[in-house]
Each structure stands twice: as C-alpha cells, then as structure tokens.
Amino acid sequence: MSAQTTGPADQKSSSMATVIWRDFGMVVVLVAIFAICSISVDRFLSIPNMKALTLAVSMTGMVACTMMFCLASANFDMSCGAVVACSGVVAAQVINLAAPSLGGTLGLIIGIVAALCVGLLIGFVNGVTIAYIKINALITTLATMQIARGFGYIIGDGRAVGVSVEEFFYIGTQSWFGIPIPVYITVACFIVFGILVSKTAFGRNTLAIGGNEEAANLAGIRVSRHKLNLFLMHGLMSAFAGVVLASRMTSGQPTTSQGFELDVISACVLGGISMAGGIGSIWFAISGVLIMGILQNSMNLMNIQTFYQYVARGAILLIAVIFDKYKQKYM
C-alpha cells in the first residue's frame, strides 16, 4: 500500500482556509448566531427589537473602536467604564452651572467640552504612567478607574445629576429615519477608526508596536509617544460615549457603566483582536460587539435571569481568551 502524500494544491487549499478563518472566521460565526437566534428566539427579528439591539450595542461599539488600538499595541484600559460615568456627570453639572448665565447653547458646548477634557486627562495619566514610567497597564488603569469613579461620585454628590437644557437630550433620544442617532454615531466611528487602523501609518505603527515593541523602536517609531496618543484617543472616545449615554439617560449618573470595560474588552477579544498585541481589524471589533449584543439580547428575550447572564458572559470571555491563545499558537 502506497503512502498518501499531501500535494502542493492541498497545502495551498489548507493554507487559504486557515487565512480565511483567521481573518473572517468570527464574521461567519456572527452570521450563524444571527441566523440561529432569528429562527429560535421569539420576536428577535421584530423591528422594535432590532432597534433596541443596535441601540444597546452602540456604546460598546464606540469604545471598542479605540480599545482595539490599545489591545493591538499589547495594552488595555480598565478605566473606560468609570470615565463614561464621570464624564456624564461632569457634562450635566457644568451645563447646569453655565447655562443660566451664558445661555443654553453656550452652556451646552462648555459642558460637553468639560466632559471631553475629563477623558483626555485620564487618558494622559494612563499614557504617561504606562508609556514613560513603565508601570503595568492593569495596575495603572485600575487605579485611574477608581479615581475617575470617585470623582464622579464627588462631583454628583453621589446622586444622578439632571440636565436643565433639553437640547442636550437630542443626541441620545432622537432618531433619524427611524434609527436612533447613537447608532449613526457608532457606524461613523467604525468607518473612521477602520480606515485609521488599516490605511494609515498610525494604524500600522500601532500593530508594529504590539507585534514587537523593540523592533518598532529600532524602526524609528516613537513608541512611548505613540502609546500616549493611543490612551489620549481612548480616553477622549470614552468621555464622548459618556456624554451620549448621559443624553440618553437625560442625566449624569455616577453609578452607571460598572463592568462596562469588561464588556468592551470581551467584545474585542471575542472578535479576534489579540490581547498579546499585533492584531487589529475593525471587522474583528464589529463582529465581537454584535455577537455579544445578540447573545445578551437573546437571553433577555428568553427571560433568562440576570444571575445566569453573568455566568454566560464570563464563560464567553473565557472561551474568547482560550481561542485567542489557540490562534497565537497554531494560526
């Protein structure tokens, strides 16, 4: 009996299949999950539920765009949930203080700018501490998470802060052609950051730093400065998401978005963005965000208790991390 050998055509086919799975595997999984939920979950495909689903994932989608860059550079940020909450409270409080004397429109602008400055400040602290002082990203961002959350409670005196200018609610509560405005914002973020990561030197440098920081430094990339810019960008986007959330909730709430950072990281890793760095694609982020959102939405429609949902979300994160490890080793 003659031994069977693998020819060049078979090897090429196997290699191509590996590449397709590596690059688009989670898109296939997303389509499969969507199809299964459409068939098996009652009311899943209804128009009201589709609107609710897209609105629910909009916040995660916005912040996942910049978390993608942090992960691609072999870093991450645990403070983004606290920044979301703190920036919403700052926006509400500053608007209430500025609007009576400066007018509603100017007060609104000042409040939003103040909220964005909160994100930039936390991003600056994270970036300097991680990139220049060389402190571990986990320790640094856990510390700034506590700081931002604490300032949110202090500024809001531990309570939700209502907003006196009704125009502030427009972004979070209105729709265009039946689609909520936050969904348009998220799609715009996907487009902008997708181009940034795949078509620009900034994106290529980010992936190079995550792949091999020493080699990137030798290639002339200013690694520390680039990392600082990444955290500034991520802090700014987290603060912007906080403003949108406050607009949706019609108030700044210091208690909101607890655990949000884990949802964002889970979505990115589940989509295929490696925690080891060097891998980043907007399609990975979109796939992960939508898979997490669809599963969460389906569990709600099936009236699964919240306690079991926590277990399911934790299991999804664990599976995603294991799969990420598998891809690093074998693909």
N, C-alpha and C positions, 0 to 999 in steps of 0.2 A: 504494500500500500504506500503510495507516494505521499509525502508530507505536503499539506496545503500551505502556500505562501501568500502573503499579502502583497498585491501588486501596487504600483505607483498610483493607479486610479483609485484603488480602495483607500490608500493612505490619504490621498488628496480629498476624497469624499469625507473621510472621518475628520480630517483637519478642518474642512469647511463647516461641517456640522458643529464642531466644537466652537469655532469662531461665532457662528450664528447663535448658538445657545448662550455663549458668553456675553454677546452684545445685545441680543434681543430676547433672551430666554424669559425674562420677567415680564416682557410685553405679552408673550404668549400665555404666561401664567395669568396675567391680568385679564386677558380676553376670556380664558377658560373660567376664571372665577366669576366674571361678569355674566357669562352665559349660564353657569350653574345657578347663580342667585336669581337670575331672571326667570328660570324655569321653576325653581323650588321654593322661592320666598314670595309669599303673597304680597301684592302691592309694591313690589320692588321697582317695577318698570313704570309705575304711575308717574305722571308729570310732576305732581307735588313732591313725591319722594325724590325724583331726580334733582329738582331744585334744592331740596333740603340737603341732599348728599353733596352736591357741588359747593353749596354754601358752607357745609360743615368742614370740608377739606381745604377751603380757601386759605384759612390761617396757616395750617400746616404747610400748604404748598408754598406760600410766600416765604416763610422762614427756611423751608427745606432748600430753596434756591441758593441761599448763602451758606447754610450748613454743609451743602455739597462741597463748597470750596474749602471749608475748614477740614472736612474729612479727607478730601483729596490731597491736602497738604500734610496729612497724618496728624491732625489735631481735631479737637471738637470743643463745643461750648455748652456747658451745663447751665449757664446763666440766662439763656434767652427767654425762658418762661417768666422769670422774675422781671426781666426788662420789659416784657409785654405788659405785665401788670403795673409796674412802676410808671412807665411812660403814659399809660392810660390815665392814671391818677394825676400825674403832673399836667397833662393836657387839660383835664377837666378843671383842676384847681386854678391854673393860670388863666384859662378862659374866663372863669367866674370872677377872678380878680381884675382882669384887664378890660373886659367888655363894658362894664358900667362907665368907665372914664374915657376909654378910647373908641368905643363903638363896637358893635358885634363882629363886623368883618375883620377889623384890625386885631381885636382881641382873639378871634379865632385863629388868625395867622400866627400870632405870638404864642398862643398855647400849643399849636402843632409844632412850631419851631423849637419851643422849650422841650417838648416830649422827644423830638428827634435828637436834641443835644444830650438828653439822658442816655440814649442808646450809643451815641458817639463817645461819651465819657466812659461808660462801662466797657465799650469795645477798645478804647485807648488803654485803659488799665489792664485789660486782658492781654492785649497785644504787646505792650511794653514788658509786662511781667513774664509772659511766655517766650517772646522772641528775644528780648535783650537780657533779662535777668535769668532766663533759662529755668524757670520754675515749671513743673509739670502742669499740663493743661487741665487735668482733672482737679487738682488741688486749687489752682488759680480760679477756675470758673465756678467751683463750688463756693469759694469764698465770696466772689462777686455776686453770686446768686443770692447768698444770704444778705449781702449789703443792699442790693437792689430791692429785694423783698422787704427788708426792714425799712428802707426809705419810703417805699410805697405805703406802708402802714403809718409811718410818722407823718408824711405829707397829708394823707387822707384821714388821720386821726383814727385809724383802724376801721373806718366805715367807707361805704360807697359814696362817691362824690358825684352828685348830679350836675348836669351842664345847663347853664341858663340860656345859651344861644342855640336855638333849634336848628339852625343851618348846619351845625356840627353833625347832626344825625343823618344828613343826606347820604354820605358815602356808605354808611353801614346798613341803612334801612331801605333805600330806594332801589328800583330795578330799571333796566333799560331793555325794552322788548321782552319783558317777562323774565329776564335773567338778572339776579342780584349784582349790584356794582362790584362787591368784593370778588366775585368770580371773574369779571373782566380784569380786575387788577392782578389777580393771580395768573391769568393767562398771559398778560403783558409781562409779568415777572419771568415766567417760563421762557418766553421768547427772548427777552433781553439777556438773561443770565445764560440761556442756552447758547446764544451767539458768543457771549463773553468767554465761556469755558471752552468752546470748540473752534472759534475762529480768530481769537486774538492772542497776542503774546502773553497777556496777563493770565489767560487760562492755561496756556502751555507751560508757563513758568510755575504755576500752581501745581500742575501734575508732575513737573520735574522735581520740585521740592519734595513732594510726597513720595516719589519713587526713589530718590537718592539725594538727600539734602547736601551731603558733602560734594557730590558731583555737580549739583546745581550751583553751589557756591564757587566751585572751580571754573564753571562755565560762565561766570560773570554775573549771575543773578544775585541781587542784593537780598539775601534770604530773610534777614531779620526785618528789614523794611517791608518786604512783601507780606510777611506774616502779620505785621502790624496793620497793613492795609486790609488784609482779609478780616481781621477782627473788627476793625472800624466799619467795614461794609456790613458785616453780620450784625453788629450792634445797631447800626442805622436801620437795617431791614426789620430787626426785632422790634425796635421802637415804632416804626411805621405800622407794623402789624398790630401793635398795642393801641395805636390811635384808631385804626379801623375797627378793632374789637370794641373799644370804648364807644365809638359811634354806633355800632350795632346794639350794644347794651344800654345806650343812652346815659352812661355813667362810667366813671373810672372806678374800678373795683380792685383793691389790693389783694383780695383773696383769689382772684382768677388765675387760670393758666398754671396751676400746680401740676407738675408732671408733664407739662407741655413739651419740655426739652427732650424727654424720653420718647414721646410720640414722634417728634421730628427726626431724631437720630434713628429710631426704629424704621421709619419710612425710608430714609436714605439707605440704610444698610440692607433692608429687605429688597429694595430696588436694585441693588448690586454695587453701590458705592462702598469701596473697601475702607474699613477703619485703619488699615495699615498704610493707606495713602497711595497716591499714584494713579488712582482710577476715579474718574468723574464724568458723568454724562447727564444731561438734563432729562433724557429719556429714562434713565435709572430713577431719578428723583420723582418724575411724574408717575412712573409705574408703582413705586413704593407708596407714594401718597395715596393713589387711587385704590391700591389693594387694601391698605389699612382702612381707608374710608369705607370701602364697600363691605368689608368684614364687620366693621363697627356698626354700620347702618343695618346690615342684615341681622345682626344679633339684637339690635333694638326692635326691629320689625317682628322678630320671633319672640319678643318679650323675655329674653334671657336676662336673668338678674345681674345687676352691676358687679356683684362679687365674682361671678363666673367670668364676666367680661374681663376683669383684671387678670385672671388666670390665663385666659386666652391671649390677651395682648402680651403678657410676659412670655408665654410659650412661643408666640410669633417672633418676638425679639430674639429669644434663644435660638430658634431654628435659623433665623436670618444670620446670626453671628457664626453658627456652625457652618452654614452654607458658604459664608464669606471665607472662612478658614479653608474649606474644601477647595474653593476656586483658586485661592492663593497657592495651594499645594499641587493641584492636578491640572489647572487650566492655563 
